[in-house]
């Protein structure tokens, strides 16, 4: 892996921890099947899940946190009824696994199996159940692995941990499932670690570091960039909010943008910030004049409104007036 650059040091470590975190419940190990990806005949999106109708009156009710909600994730099959592997299946598993704590792991696992049985027929059902077993086994073994990698700021340890996690996934999942479930996360984690290596490189000044980070990002294939960009922008929003709440100045915000986005994207964001600032100032000035007009004594209501409309037409284009009214 390249020893070059999801941040400033502490932010990177915290976000890596967040991305690496996952539910962990003990289940038997099982290997996921290789599933066909022939042209699909998608199943309809599931409606809010209802408790399966069973004769056993002791069936556990749904926890309050998911009652009436839509299941996060989709199940699709191909023309031959085989399960189509996608990240949506992982979202579905995680939707239910978030209930652990409100109920026992065994009850949650059974809920997932019940839902799969409601939504799928064979052979997709058995394929989904096998994939579920692999995912639960992964969570258990990940917990064991993480116990050998304590929280650390060592770049070498962070690289070693990420490589160990990726090897674990490769042993438990088919290549297809591995990529569908974890490709975006792994690309982002690798990028984040390499970016952190650049940030720690004492031989580079700030401009050289920003340029190196931008070159690192541009070296990624287009399909990887598409997976990476949303996570980088989410990270930027989170860290910008945290910096502003901590009283950071615009220089610190700019440094964060340079680290995450590079010089060109930072310049575009700064231009956008300037446009937004100018728009807010224009709207504030208009509102002040508008309130002055509305407060004038001796004017009929129709005259006041006509004066406000004339002011709006004078200060804003037709497109801007629509934006102003919205």
Secondary structure, DSSP 8 states (H G I E B T S, - for coil): --------HHHHHHHHHHHH------------------SB-------S------S-TT-----GGGTT---SS---BBTTS-B---HHHHHHHHHHHTTBTTB-HHHHHHHHHHHHHHH--TTHHHHHHHHHHHHHHHHHHHHHHHTTS-S---HHHHHHHHHHHHHHHHHHS-HHHHHHHHHHHHHHHHHHHHHHHHHT-TTS-HHHHHHHHHHHHHTS-HHHHHHHHHHHHHHHHHHHHHHHHTT--HHHHHHHHHHHH-HHHHHHHHHHHHHHHHHHHHHHHHHHHHHHHHT-TT--HHHHHHHHHHHHHHHS-HHHHHHHH-
